Amino acid sequence: MAGRKKTTAAAVPVNTSTDVVVPVGKGGFVGHVVGHLVGKALPYAAPWAGAATLPPLAGFATNTMWGDAPLSAGLASAALAVGGAALTGIAWKTTPATTKFGKFRRAQVSASVAAGMGWLTTATAAGPFGSPVLDAWLIGGALFAASWNVRQVVRNGASGDTEETNGGMAALAAAIGWEKTTVKDAKGTGKGTVKASVQVEPGATIEAVQGTTGRVAAALQVPPSGVIVTPDPENAARGTISLRVADLLRDGVPFAPPVALGLLPTEPIPVGLYADGEVWALDPFSAAILQHVLVMGVTGAGKSEFLRSLVAHLATRRKMTIFLVDLAKGRQTVGHIADGIDWLIQDAKTAKRLLRALPAAIKARGDVLASEGLDQWTPDSSLNAVLVWIEEAADVAEFDELEEIARKARSVGIWLGISLQRATWGNVSTDVRANLQASVCFGVDKPGDASFGLPDSVTDAGAIPAWGSARPGYAYSTGMGIPQDRWTTEVRSGLTDREELAALVAAGAPYRDPLDEPTATALGQAYAQRAHKGTNRTTPGVPAAPVAVEAAPAPVAVGSAPEHADSAYDIEDDEHMTATEQAADAEIQEAYDEVLGSIPADPEPDAPYASLRLEDDVPDVDEDGGMEFDAPAPVGTEEARHILYTELDGWVQTGRLEFEPADLIPATTAAGRKRPWMQGELKRLVELGLIQRDGHGSYSIVQSPLQPA
């Protein structure tokens, strides 16, 4: 009927050790209370029931059998006395006593056996129901039951010191030699993990316990990474042991799409699951300090899957720009989501241009943040957050270059990600690693390799992903807003689908903001001339200059165009090329390289200025050669600069952004000037931010001197 509620009974488990199910419904409150009390009392009733029934029954039986004849009674009593002594000794020897509580338990068990056998011996000869045997049973039985109740209360934590005593962790501790280690309060999380508290006695350390995780894993028959021991930061004698007894991630983790399109970079980024089923999320831009990330793992360990998931999420967000450098397999890894990447770089020359331009961008962004009154980047700034991801960074940049970028970029909202197979000192310096304060370490071949990517506190706890490529997607992750107590928990990245990610990135296109003007301008010609522009083709700032190769390209198919200036023949989406077309491309590229290799570098060997060095003055007449080389008459300063600037602008228009001072000797000679003047002009252009001095005396053009800023 309308307006009436139907009350149904619900089964409620009352006690975990004794399941007493009481229906709770109309009028069931009293029954529920009674059931609860019964469930609590049952474990404590067993000693009383045993003391009340077993002694009189056993005494009555033995007295009936042997008590009538004095000789039989004497012999039976003697046999029972010897057997009782032997049984007491067995109880003493077989009861574990590795802890203070264990010693009490052994004494109690031995005393109970001795008292029971002594009473039975007396009852056999004198009878169980006569005085004082009956009195001894009543008093001794009550004391026996009460003592075991006290033990139960202490064991269950009423004294404030909970301890596992029925085998379990205590038996394990004895088996692996933790003589000075107490394992207590073992509890299952219900998510495939058992956790317990660990405490060491004086003379032992938690670090020593951490060194035995391999033996524990072998004893429990779990993977080596399934046993983690973490110290208590506030008490050096305490810690926590975590045992992963079930792998909830074994069947794979589905990709978690964004909860909405157009989120800000400061929203958490879900990239997988923890071993206990909780979401593994990164939150780098909300952290107090933006922590650059080092991703490490062998081939096939899951680094590419993780990168795709990360890029797909960020490509659907506002105020977010992505630069990605992958010289080995850029389009193979992220080709289907390349539209979400503002600058996808697949050649070393362009990668070096990006890294050389980043310091200027960092400085420009710092100036903007200072004018906005911000100490570090937040969504309140007019600037975009930027992800700069570099695959195999050792093949791209010098250590000093990376260290400077990593050290200065974090406060201006540039998040640096470096991915390597092994982050040894030969691949990335210790100074660079010191600035990569976050990590994602997938499978490695050797346990020692994990120490290059994970903090010592993590590897010391036993969190070492030494499974190689056998468990793709599994890893340990630190930093980036992840709570420190989760650093030692295994994670697995989500499995992605190419079509799903491509559709997601396409759907996020209306929400992607173009790169902010100050950053775009500071990156200069390197950014303006980028071959790949994703969907950020409306980026303000430096007007895009025409991109051309330095020599005439080989013929291409109708409707195709070169993808970048360093390749004679690259189709924009090479994923759809046939094997025949790829073979033809390889032949054309080989011929192209051979032709370019035969062309001598400027200056021509027979040019009148070929032997001129930067340290020399402009030559006059060569008296010995019989040939004269007249320098043009000097022109005005502005006209001389125009000649020099025209040379630089011509290089920019043809896609050339790197040069050495010697390359400007012809223009210097044409202006009627000498080496000191050219050096002064180069210094002036550096101060104006139009060019940048690189290592080994070379320069990069940031902005054409003839192009308005």
PyMOL commands that set and color helices and strands:
alter all, ss='L'
color gray80, all
select helices_A, chain A and resi 29-66+70-94+100-126+133-155+168-175+206-210+213-220+224-226+284-286+303-314+330-340+348-371+393-395+399-412+430-434+447-452+456-460+484-486+498-507+509-511+517-528+574-576+579-598+637-653+661-670+675-687+695-697
alter helices_A, ss='H'
color red, helices_A
select strands_A, chain A and resi 10-13+21-24+181-188+193-200+227-232+235-244+269-274+279-282+293-296+320-325+343-345+385-391+414-420+438-441+474-478+491-493+658-659+691-693+699-701
alter strands_A, ss='S'
color yellow, strands_A
deselect
rebuild
show_as cartoon
